[in-house]
Amino acid sequence: MKKKLVVMVLYVSVPLCANQYFNYFWANYQHFGGNATESEKWYNHLLDNPNHSPFTNKGYLHFLNDRGNHKRIVELMPKLEISFKKDPDVQLIFVTALKKTGKTIEADDRIIRLSQSFKEHPEIVFQAAETLTRNKKMENALALIDN
């Protein structure tokens, strides 16, 4: 009886997971193939599923960033910040989106905080030093680069 139950659960659940993976890979394929309309359709189809993995959002964030849809990224940030707290590439997308939507002070604060967590990441350190320089904090910018 237990074997039948396990087989039945696998029979039902494996196609659902496989379908999510297909949607994610197909959305990425369309994105990198330059077909933005189809890519967006597949990402939306994927995100409509309440059980989708939060990490499928990374591809969607890159898609939105490439398309310049920074307003949508800012809308998604509160929901996705925890999942991508330790991902410097996604954090840079968040900073860019904040800058592009006119939230410069929030972007500056975020990039400076990120430079403390990702001291070895060249783009984060560069942007943080640039921010400090723009805010006339030259000594802090030099200290950041030296560390």
KACORFEN-V429122 format. One line per field, one symbol per residue. phi: phi as a letter, one per 30 degrees, with the letter a starting at -180 (. if undefined). psi: psi as a letter, one per 40 degrees, with the letter a starting at -180 (. if undefined). burial: 1 if it has 24 or more other ideal C-beta (glycine too) atoms within 12 Angstrom, else 0. A space follows every 50 residues. Layout:
BEGIN
phi=???
psi=???
burial=???
END
This chain:
BEGIN
phi=.ddddddddddddddddddddeedddddededdicddddddddddddddd cddddddddddddddddiddddddddeedceddceccddddddddddddd cicdddddeddddddddcdcddddddddddddddcicdddddddddd
psi=dddddddddddddddddddddddddddddddeeegdddddddddddedhe eihdeeddddddddddeegddddddedddedddfdehddddddddddddd eegddddddddddddddgeehdddddddddddddefgddddddddd.
burial=00000000000000000001001101110110000000100110011000 01010111111111101011011101100100010011011111111110 00000011011101100100000110111111000000001001000
END
